[in-house]
Amino acid sequence: MIMEICRAFDQIFKEHLDGIRPGGEKVYVVFDNQLPAALKRLQFDKQLSMENVRTLITEADGYQPHLITPEQGYRRLIESTLITIKSPAEAVVDAVHSILKNLVRKSIKETTELKQYPSLKVEVMSAACESLDRMRIESKRATLQLVDMESNYLTVDFFRKLPQDVEKGRNPTHSIFDRYNEAYLRRVGLHY
């Protein structure tokens, strides 16, 4: 009998998530509206500004001439930009967690079988919230690992495809500011 009551609760919760009952669409709103809006507020234009690109490339690789692109500078640029995504990613996990907890409460109220057994109602609520809290921690960890993986996944092929403005025949002993002019740095900033 307890299993049947739990299945009834589970079915109502699933209906909320699937859109048969109202409430589950809020999860999609988080991903369709909240996350893109948070990413737009990150001000990537400041991080990828000409001045910042020039500074990061110069500080990472120094003023020596390069035969190839200054990889360390690009790595720092990409990593420093992607690190800022961690905060909105964590906020999305928290927002979805909050929505799911509200759906659990709503589903418990809508499960007529639970109204007859108040102690079972408390236990189901406790078990569901405990499970959601555990999943929240795991989801945050996985989300942050995905951000870290993206910032660390820079292959040799990636650097081969970077835009190059260094003209053929130019003296490789020129400073980085001569070799990597403003147009080049602007394209690097736009490329990420």
N, C-alpha and C positions, 0 to 999 in steps of 0.2 A: 504493500500500500504506500509506504514511504517512497519507494522508487517511482511509482505511478505519479505521485504528487510532484516529485522532482522533475519527472519528464514533462509534466504539464507546465511547470515553471520554465523549463528549458525551451519548450516549444514557443511559449509566449515571448521569451527573450530573443529567440531566433527570428520570430516574425518581426520584431522591432528592428533587428539588424538588416533583415531582407527587404524592409520597406512595406511589408504587408500592414504593419501597425506603425503609427508615427513615432519619430524619435531617432531612428537609425540614420536618417539622411544627414544628421548633424556631423557624423563622422566624415562624410564626403565634403561637407562645407569646410571642414578644417583643412583638408588637402587641396580643395579647389580654390578657396579664398584666403584662409588664414596663413597658410605656408607661403604662397606666392607673395602676399602682401608683406610678410615678415622679411622675405628675401629681398624685396624691392627696397625696404627701409635700411638695408645693410650698407648702402652707399659704396658699392663696388667702384663707382667712378672715382672716389677719393683714393681707394686702395690701388687702383690701376691708373692713377693719374700719371702724366708725363714725369712729374717730379719724383713720385714714389718709385716708378719703374726705373728711372735713371739711378736713383739713390740705392735701391736694392741691388741692382746689377753691379754697380760700381763697388759698393761695400763688400759684396759677396766675393767678387773675383778680382778686386783691386784695379789698378790702372795699367796693368801690363797688357800688351797686345794679345789678341786671341786668334788662333788659327781656326777655331771652331766657336760656336756660340757659347756665351758664358753660362754654363749649365747651373752652377750653384746659385747664381742670381735668379734664374728662372725658377728653380726649385723653391727658393725662399718666397718669391712672388706668389707662386701657386699655393704653397702651403699656408702663407699668411692670409691669403684670401679665403681659402677653403675652411680654415679654422673658424672663421666668423660664422660659418653655417651651423656650427655645433649648437649655439644657443637657440635658434629657431627650430632646429630638429628636436631638441629636448622639449621645447614648448609644445610642439605638436604631439609628442608622446603624452605629455601631461594633459593636454586638452582632450585627447581621445580617451585617456584613462578616466577623466572626469565625466565625459559623456557616457561611457560604459557603466560607471557606477550609478549614474542617474537612471539608466535603462534597467539596471538590476532592481533598483528601488521601485521603479514603475512596474516592472514585470511581476514583482512580488505582490504589489497591491492589486494587480489584475488577475492573479492566480486565485480563483475562488476556493480551491481546495485548501490553500494555506490559511485562509481566514478561520477555519475550524480548529487549527492547531497552532496557537501562538508561539509555543516553544520551538516547534519545527520551523516556523517562519523566521525566527531569530537565528537559528542554526544555518538555514539556507542562506540568509543574508550574510552572515559571518563568513561562511565558506566561500561564497561568491566574491565578496570584497577581499578576502585574504588571497584568493586566487588571482584577482585582478591586480592587487598590489605586487604580488610576486612577478606577474607577467610585465608589469610596468618597469620594474627594475631590469628584467631581462631585455625588454624592448629598448630601453634607454641605452643599455650596454651595446646591443647590436647596432642601434642607430649610430652611436658615436664611433663604433668600429667601422661602419660603412664610410663615414666622413673621413676617418683616418686612412682607410684603404684608398679612397679617391685621391687624397693628397699625397700618398706615397707611391701611387701607380704612375710613374713616369718612365716610359721605356726609351731606349735609344732611338727607336723609330719616331717617337714623339718629337725629340729634339732635331731629328733630320727634317721634319716637316715644318719647323718654325720658319717664319718669314725672314728672308735675308735681304738686307739692303747694302751689304758691303760690295762695292764695285770691284770687278776684276782688275787686277793690275795696281790696286791701291797699296800703298806702303803699309805693311802689317805693323810697323813700329809706331804708327800714329796712335794717339790716345783713344780711349774708349769713346769719348765724346765725338771724335772725328769719324771713327769707324761706325758707331751706332748713332746715327743722326736722329733728329726729332721725328721724321716720318717713320723710321724703323721702330723707335720706342712707342710711338702711337699705335702702330700695327700690333706690337707685342701686347700692349694693354687691351686692345680690342679683341685679340685672339683668345683671351681667357674669359 
